[in-house]
Amino acid sequence: MKPMTRCGFGLLAGALLALG
């Protein structure tokens, strides 16, 4: 897994946690 993809996934997860 590329660092860029990993970072993007982390941001997406953070957004979902913030909304949830």
PyMOL Python script that loads the backbone (N, CA, C, O; Angstrom):
from pymol import cmd

cmd.read_pdbstr("""\
ATOM      1  N   MET A   1       0.848  -1.200   0.000  1.00  0.00           N
ATOM      2  CA  MET A   1       0.000   0.000   0.000  1.00  0.00           C
ATOM      3  C   MET A   1       0.883   1.248   0.000  1.00  0.00           C
ATOM      4  O   MET A   1       1.814   1.362   0.797  1.00  0.00           O
ATOM      5  N   LYS A   2       0.579   2.174  -0.897  1.00  0.00           N
ATOM      6  CA  LYS A   2       1.385   3.388  -1.008  1.00  0.00           C
ATOM      7  C   LYS A   2       1.071   4.363   0.134  1.00  0.00           C
ATOM      8  O   LYS A   2      -0.074   4.449   0.577  1.00  0.00           O
ATOM      9  N   PRO A   3       2.095   5.103   0.613  1.00  0.00           N
ATOM     10  CA  PRO A   3       1.919   6.083   1.689  1.00  0.00           C
ATOM     11  C   PRO A   3       0.819   7.088   1.370  1.00  0.00           C
ATOM     12  O   PRO A   3       0.057   7.490   2.249  1.00  0.00           O
ATOM     13  N   MET A   4       0.744   7.494   0.088  1.00  0.00           N
ATOM     14  CA  MET A   4      -0.251   8.487  -0.318  1.00  0.00           C
ATOM     15  C   MET A   4      -1.659   7.931  -0.128  1.00  0.00           C
ATOM     16  O   MET A   4      -2.551   8.622   0.365  1.00  0.00           O
ATOM     17  N   THR A   5      -1.845   6.666  -0.528  1.00  0.00           N
ATOM     18  CA  THR A   5      -3.152   6.030  -0.384  1.00  0.00           C
ATOM     19  C   THR A   5      -3.475   5.838   1.094  1.00  0.00           C
ATOM     20  O   THR A   5      -4.614   6.030   1.520  1.00  0.00           O
ATOM     21  N   ARG A   6      -2.478   5.463   1.860  1.00  0.00           N
ATOM     22  CA  ARG A   6      -2.674   5.240   3.289  1.00  0.00           C
ATOM     23  C   ARG A   6      -3.097   6.533   3.980  1.00  0.00           C
ATOM     24  O   ARG A   6      -3.988   6.530   4.831  1.00  0.00           O
ATOM     25  N   CYS A   7      -2.454   7.636   3.610  1.00  0.00           N
ATOM     26  CA  CYS A   7      -2.771   8.932   4.198  1.00  0.00           C
ATOM     27  C   CYS A   7      -4.189   9.336   3.812  1.00  0.00           C
ATOM     28  O   CYS A   7      -4.949   9.838   4.641  1.00  0.00           O
ATOM     29  N   GLY A   8      -4.537   9.114   2.551  1.00  0.00           N
ATOM     30  CA  GLY A   8      -5.881   9.460   2.073  1.00  0.00           C
ATOM     31  C   GLY A   8      -6.936   8.655   2.818  1.00  0.00           C
ATOM     32  O   GLY A   8      -7.985   9.185   3.186  1.00  0.00           O
ATOM     33  N   PHE A   9      -6.653   7.362   3.042  1.00  0.00           N
ATOM     34  CA  PHE A   9      -7.591   6.498   3.748  1.00  0.00           C
ATOM     35  C   PHE A   9      -7.768   6.985   5.185  1.00  0.00           C
ATOM     36  O   PHE A   9      -8.875   6.961   5.724  1.00  0.00           O
ATOM     37  N   GLY A  10      -6.675   7.424   5.797  1.00  0.00           N
ATOM     38  CA  GLY A  10      -6.727   7.940   7.171  1.00  0.00           C
ATOM     39  C   GLY A  10      -7.617   9.172   7.259  1.00  0.00           C
ATOM     40  O   GLY A  10      -8.401   9.320   8.197  1.00  0.00           O
ATOM     41  N   LEU A  11      -7.488  10.061   6.261  1.00  0.00           N
ATOM     42  CA  LEU A  11      -8.305  11.278   6.242  1.00  0.00           C
ATOM     43  C   LEU A  11      -9.774  10.918   6.070  1.00  0.00           C
ATOM     44  O   LEU A  11     -10.645  11.512   6.705  1.00  0.00           O
ATOM     45  N   LEU A  12     -10.046   9.939   5.205  1.00  0.00           N
ATOM     46  CA  LEU A  12     -11.422   9.509   4.959  1.00  0.00           C
ATOM     47  C   LEU A  12     -12.019   8.914   6.237  1.00  0.00           C
ATOM     48  O   LEU A  12     -13.161   9.209   6.590  1.00  0.00           O
ATOM     49  N   ALA A  13     -11.250   8.084   6.920  1.00  0.00           N
ATOM     50  CA  ALA A  13     -11.716   7.473   8.162  1.00  0.00           C
ATOM     51  C   ALA A  13     -11.984   8.552   9.211  1.00  0.00           C
ATOM     52  O   ALA A  13     -12.975   8.485   9.938  1.00  0.00           O
ATOM     53  N   GLY A  14     -11.105   9.538   9.284  1.00  0.00           N
ATOM     54  CA  GLY A  14     -11.274  10.641  10.243  1.00  0.00           C
ATOM     55  C   GLY A  14     -12.554  11.410   9.966  1.00  0.00           C
ATOM     56  O   GLY A  14     -13.268  11.790  10.893  1.00  0.00           O
ATOM     57  N   ALA A  15     -12.847  11.641   8.686  1.00  0.00           N
ATOM     58  CA  ALA A  15     -14.061  12.373   8.310  1.00  0.00           C
ATOM     59  C   ALA A  15     -15.298  11.571   8.714  1.00  0.00           C
ATOM     60  O   ALA A  15     -16.265  12.131   9.230  1.00  0.00           O
ATOM     61  N   LEU A  16     -15.263  10.253   8.477  1.00  0.00           N
ATOM     62  CA  LEU A  16     -16.395   9.396   8.836  1.00  0.00           C
ATOM     63  C   LEU A  16     -16.603   9.392  10.349  1.00  0.00           C
ATOM     64  O   LEU A  16     -17.740   9.427  10.819  1.00  0.00           O
ATOM     65  N   LEU A  17     -15.516   9.351  11.108  1.00  0.00           N
ATOM     66  CA  LEU A  17     -15.618   9.363  12.568  1.00  0.00           C
ATOM     67  C   LEU A  17     -16.196  10.692  13.046  1.00  0.00           C
ATOM     68  O   LEU A  17     -17.000  10.724  13.978  1.00  0.00           O
ATOM     69  N   ALA A  18     -15.788  11.788  12.408  1.00  0.00           N
ATOM     70  CA  ALA A  18     -16.272  13.117  12.791  1.00  0.00           C
ATOM     71  C   ALA A  18     -17.776  13.232  12.516  1.00  0.00           C
ATOM     72  O   ALA A  18     -18.522  13.803  13.311  1.00  0.00           O
ATOM     73  N   LEU A  19     -18.206  12.676  11.373  1.00  0.00           N
ATOM     74  CA  LEU A  19     -19.627  12.752  11.012  1.00  0.00           C
ATOM     75  C   LEU A  19     -20.451  11.792  11.868  1.00  0.00           C
ATOM     76  O   LEU A  19     -21.580  12.092  12.257  1.00  0.00           O
ATOM     77  N   GLY A  20     -19.858  10.628  12.152  1.00  0.00           N
ATOM     78  CA  GLY A  20     -20.572   9.609  12.899  1.00  0.00           C
ATOM     79  C   GLY A  20     -20.590   9.909  14.386  1.00  0.00           C
ATOM     80  O   GLY A  20     -21.157   9.141  15.164  1.00  0.00           O
TER      81      GLY A  20
END
""", "prot")
cmd.dss("prot")
cmd.show_as("cartoon", "prot")
cmd.util.cbc("prot")
cmd.orient("prot")
